[in-house]
């Protein structure tokens, strides 16, 4: 895998016009399990940003503490992408 391929993926994502097109693109690209995992991580991020505890998040989402920790690390030390988008769609 090279950087040009990754950049092309980002360009494809940015080219998505609406929710329906996004759904079609991601369902073609990803397995159902991959979509579930991404959705779970987004939900974990939302709940962490709301100040929920690991136990609450684990009970509500079924996410392992390892996943919750990874998402928390991304929120604390990542690029701010997930929190920016969650704020943009008013999920916080």
trRosetta pair geometry for C-beta under 8 A, 3 or more apart (Angstrom, degrees):
i j d omega theta_ij theta_ji phi_ij phi_ji
1 5 5.5 -111 -160 67 76 140
1 6 6.9 75 163 -47 109 94
2 5 5.3 104 60 4 68 100
2 6 7.5 -133 106 0 40 89
3 6 5.5 -55 -151 38 40 111
3 7 6.1 42 152 -21 71 105
4 7 5.6 -53 -146 38 32 113
4 8 6.3 38 152 -24 64 103
5 8 5.6 -49 -149 32 32 115
5 9 6.8 37 150 -21 62 100
6 9 5.6 -48 -155 30 36 114
6 10 6.7 36 148 -16 64 102
7 10 5.6 -52 -152 36 37 113
7 11 6.4 39 149 -20 67 104
8 11 5.5 -52 -147 36 34 114
8 12 6.4 39 152 -22 65 102
9 12 5.7 -52 -150 33 32 113
9 13 6.6 33 151 -19 64 103
10 13 5.7 -53 -151 34 33 113
10 14 6.4 30 153 -16 66 106
11 14 5.8 -55 -146 39 32 110
11 15 6.3 35 153 -25 64 109
12 15 5.6 -58 -149 33 30 114
12 16 7.5 52 149 -43 59 85
12 25 7.0 167 155 -160 106 135
13 16 6.1 -30 -169 -7 38 113
13 25 7.9 159 -103 132 54 150
16 21 5.2 169 -157 108 78 109
16 22 4.6 68 -177 -82 143 79
16 25 5.9 -101 -98 7 113 154
17 21 4.9 63 46 24 83 157
18 21 5.2 93 53 14 68 103
18 22 6.9 -124 104 -7 34 94
19 22 5.5 -55 -146 36 31 115
19 23 6.3 33 156 -21 65 104
20 23 5.8 -52 -149 34 29 111
20 24 6.5 28 153 -16 63 106
21 24 5.7 -53 -147 37 33 111
21 25 6.2 35 154 -20 65 107
22 25 5.8 -55 -147 37 28 112
22 26 6.2 17 161 -10 65 110
23 26 6.2 -61 -142 43 26 102
23 27 6.0 21 161 -16 64 114
24 27 6.0 -60 -141 41 24 108
24 28 6.3 23 158 -17 62 110
25 28 6.0 -64 -154 37 25 108
25 29 6.1 10 158 -10 65 117
26 29 5.7 -62 -137 45 32 106
26 30 5.4 -15 179 20 73 116
26 35 6.2 105 148 -102 114 110
27 30 7.0 -61 -109 55 20 80
27 35 7.2 7 -93 -66 61 149
30 34 4.0 -127 -171 88 107 127
30 35 5.1 130 109 -52 131 83
30 38 7.5 -39 -158 -3 166 135
31 34 4.6 101 53 3 77 101
31 35 7.2 -141 94 -2 43 85
32 35 5.7 -55 -152 37 34 112
32 36 6.4 38 150 -21 66 104
33 36 5.6 -51 -148 35 32 114
33 37 6.4 34 153 -21 64 104
34 37 5.7 -52 -148 34 32 113
34 38 6.5 29 155 -16 65 105
35 38 5.8 -55 -147 38 32 108
35 39 6.1 31 155 -18 66 108
36 39 5.7 -57 -145 39 29 111
36 40 6.2 32 155 -23 65 107
37 40 5.7 -53 -147 34 29 113
37 41 6.5 28 155 -18 63 105
38 41 5.8 -55 -150 36 32 111
38 42 6.5 33 152 -18 65 104
39 42 5.7 -54 -151 35 33 112
39 43 6.4 33 151 -18 65 105
40 43 5.7 -55 -149 37 32 111
40 44 6.3 35 151 -21 66 105
40 61 5.7 122 -153 177 87 116
40 62 7.3 -74 -133 70 128 90
40 63 5.5 152 168 -78 114 105
40 67 7.1 -8 126 160 117 151
41 44 5.5 -49 -145 35 33 115
41 45 6.4 38 153 -21 64 102
41 63 7.7 122 -84 -113 49 137
41 67 6.8 -116 -94 -179 82 108
41 71 5.5 -179 -156 -90 82 121
42 45 5.6 -51 -150 34 32 113
42 46 6.5 35 151 -20 64 104
42 82 6.8 -156 -117 -150 69 113
42 86 7.4 168 -166 -82 87 105
43 46 5.6 -51 -149 34 33 114
43 47 6.4 29 154 -15 65 107
43 60 7.9 -142 152 119 121 107
43 61 5.2 160 107 -109 126 127
43 63 7.9 -178 83 -33 102 129
44 47 5.9 -59 -148 40 30 108
44 48 6.2 32 154 -20 66 107
44 57 5.7 75 -132 -174 76 127
44 61 5.8 -126 -72 61 80 175
44 63 5.1 13 -80 -10 127 172
44 67 6.4 -145 -70 131 169 100
44 68 5.6 -143 -159 -108 128 67
44 71 4.6 121 110 40 123 171
45 48 5.7 -54 -145 36 30 112
45 49 6.3 28 156 -17 64 107
45 71 5.2 -127 -70 -179 76 121
45 74 7.6 -57 -99 84 114 116
45 75 6.1 160 -138 -70 90 117
45 82 4.8 -76 -165 149 164 137
45 83 7.1 -134 173 -70 117 65
45 86 6.4 -151 118 -51 113 147
46 49 5.9 -60 -151 38 27 109
46 50 6.5 25 150 -18 63 108
46 86 5.6 -175 -93 -140 81 136
46 91 5.1 -71 -120 141 123 118
46 92 6.9 -145 -145 -90 76 52
47 50 5.4 -55 -149 37 35 113
47 52 4.2 -45 173 38 92 139
47 56 7.1 -160 178 109 128 103
47 57 4.7 149 110 -104 144 100
47 60 6.7 159 -102 71 155 142
47 61 7.1 -135 -1 -31 151 127
48 51 7.7 59 176 -62 32 16
48 52 6.6 -82 -80 51 29 85
48 57 6.9 18 -60 -84 73 150
48 68 7.3 154 -71 -163 117 84
48 71 6.3 179 -13 116 149 111
48 72 5.6 -164 -139 -93 151 81
48 75 6.0 -163 109 -8 138 165
49 75 6.9 -154 -68 -141 87 144
49 83 6.2 149 -95 -119 136 95
49 86 6.4 148 23 108 163 153
49 92 5.4 -74 126 -122 130 99
50 92 6.8 -179 -72 -158 76 61
52 56 4.5 -116 -178 88 104 131
52 57 5.3 125 114 -56 120 89
52 60 7.7 -37 174 16 155 143
53 56 4.7 97 55 7 79 102
53 57 6.9 -148 94 -4 41 88
54 57 5.8 -61 -146 41 30 110
54 58 6.0 32 156 -22 67 108
54 65 5.7 39 -176 -122 128 92
54 68 5.3 125 -132 124 87 157
55 58 5.7 -52 -142 36 28 112
55 59 6.3 26 158 -16 63 108
56 59 5.9 -60 -149 38 28 109
56 60 6.1 16 158 -12 65 114
57 60 5.9 -61 -140 43 27 105
57 61 5.7 -15 175 16 67 117
57 63 6.3 -37 143 54 96 117
57 68 5.4 120 102 -114 139 129
58 61 7.0 -71 -125 53 16 83
58 62 7.3 47 -175 -119 52 10
58 63 6.1 -108 -110 69 54 68
58 64 7.3 35 -123 -133 102 17
58 65 6.4 -18 -82 -66 129 72
58 68 6.6 -66 -65 -38 83 144
63 67 4.4 -113 -174 82 103 130
63 68 5.4 123 117 -54 121 85
63 71 7.9 -11 175 -2 155 136
64 67 4.9 100 56 6 77 97
64 68 7.1 -140 99 -2 43 87
65 68 5.3 -52 -144 40 38 115
65 69 6.1 44 154 -23 68 104
66 69 5.8 -53 -148 36 28 112
66 70 6.4 30 153 -21 62 105
67 70 5.6 -53 -147 34 32 112
67 71 6.4 30 155 -16 66 105
68 71 5.9 -56 -149 38 29 108
68 72 6.3 32 152 -21 64 108
69 72 5.6 -55 -146 36 31 113
69 73 6.4 35 153 -22 65 103
70 73 5.7 -52 -152 32 31 113
70 74 6.6 31 150 -18 63 104
71 74 5.6 -53 -151 36 35 113
71 75 6.4 36 151 -20 66 103
71 82 7.9 -79 -158 88 91 171
72 75 5.6 -53 -149 36 33 112
72 76 6.2 23 155 -12 66 110
73 76 5.8 -63 -144 44 29 105
73 77 5.7 -32 177 34 69 110
73 78 7.4 96 123 -40 62 93
74 77 7.1 -76 -117 60 18 69
74 78 3.9 27 -169 -41 63 137
74 82 6.6 56 128 13 120 134
75 78 6.5 6 -54 22 14 113
75 82 6.8 -75 -89 71 78 120
75 83 6.1 97 -138 -50 87 116
78 81 6.8 -78 136 21 121 87
78 82 7.3 38 88 14 150 102
80 83 5.6 -65 -160 51 64 106
80 84 5.4 70 143 -32 88 107
81 84 5.8 -61 -148 35 25 112
81 85 6.4 13 163 -10 64 109
82 85 6.0 -60 -147 41 30 105
82 86 6.1 30 156 -19 67 109
83 86 5.7 -52 -141 39 32 112
83 87 6.2 34 157 -19 64 106
83 92 7.9 48 -157 -75 75 128
84 87 5.9 -59 -153 37 26 110
84 88 6.3 29 150 -25 63 108
85 88 5.3 -49 -145 31 36 118
85 89 6.6 11 163 0 67 103
86 89 6.6 -69 -149 47 28 90
86 91 4.5 -85 -163 59 81 114
86 92 5.6 95 134 -50 104 89
87 90 7.4 27 -176 -79 34 35
87 91 7.7 -85 -62 41 21 75
87 92 5.6 0 -94 -7 63 132
